Amino acid sequence: MQVPRAVLDESLSTCLRTSFIDRLSDAPPPTLVVGGLHDPIFTPETLRAAVVASIPGSRLALLDCNHEIPIERPRELAGLLEAFQAGLGAD
């Protein structure tokens, strides 16, 4: 599939301009951040610095894939989500 450059540029600009950090409370909900090891858009370093570091107690899980995690690694993603959810009752 070919996506026009203007659409990609605007998508990236929207992501960079949008933030929810100011809406996080002092006790954020349990948060699992899932990323792709080879994601050129949201690199592991970006996720660590911009997302995980901003949400106290959040966890980062990286899968051996690119940006389209549900398409590239659906079983692994489902396993991560199931394990994360199961762990919520343990606290």
C-alpha positions in Angstrom: 0.0 0.0 0.0 1.3 3.4 -0.8 0.5 6.3 1.5 1.0 9.8 0.2 3.9 11.6 1.8 1.6 14.5 3.0 -0.6 12.0 4.9 2.5 10.5 6.6 3.8 13.9 7.5 0.5 15.1 9.0 0.2 11.8 10.9 3.6 12.3 12.5 2.9 16.0 13.2 -0.4 15.1 14.9 1.4 12.5 17.1 4.1 15.0 18.0 1.6 17.8 18.9 -0.7 15.6 20.9 0.0 14.9 24.6 -2.0 13.4 27.4 0.7 13.9 30.0 -1.2 16.8 31.7 -4.2 14.5 32.2 -2.4 11.8 34.1 -3.2 11.8 37.8 -0.7 11.2 40.6 -1.8 7.6 40.6 -2.0 6.6 36.9 -3.7 3.3 36.0 -1.5 0.3 35.3 0.0 0.8 31.9 1.7 -1.5 29.5 3.5 0.1 26.6 4.1 -2.2 23.7 6.5 -1.4 20.9 8.3 -3.0 18.0 12.1 -3.4 18.3 12.4 -2.2 14.7 9.7 0.5 14.6 11.1 3.4 12.7 8.4 5.7 14.0 8.2 5.0 17.7 11.6 3.5 18.4 12.3 1.7 21.7 14.3 4.7 22.8 11.5 7.1 22.0 9.0 4.9 23.9 11.3 4.8 26.9 12.0 8.5 27.0 8.6 10.0 25.9 6.1 7.5 27.2 7.4 5.1 29.9 9.4 7.8 31.7 6.2 10.0 31.8 3.9 7.3 33.4 5.0 6.2 36.8 5.0 2.4 37.1 4.4 1.8 33.5 6.0 -1.3 31.8 7.6 -1.5 28.4 7.4 -4.7 26.3 9.2 -4.9 23.0 8.4 -7.4 20.3 10.6 -8.4 17.3 8.6 -6.5 14.7 8.1 -3.1 13.1 5.3 -0.6 13.6 2.2 -2.7 12.8 2.3 -4.9 16.0 -1.2 -6.4 15.8 -0.6 -7.4 12.2 3.0 -8.6 12.5 2.8 -10.3 15.9 -0.8 -10.9 16.8 -0.2 -14.0 19.0 2.6 -12.4 20.9 0.6 -9.3 21.5 -2.3 -11.2 22.7 -0.1 -13.1 25.1 1.4 -9.9 26.5 -2.0 -8.4 27.0 -3.3 -11.6 28.7 -0.3 -11.7 31.0 -0.6 -8.0 31.9 -4.3 -8.3 32.6 -3.7 -11.5 34.7 -1.0 -9.6 36.7 -3.4 -6.8 37.6 -5.2 -9.0 40.1 -2.0 -9.9 41.8 -1.3 -6.4 43.3 
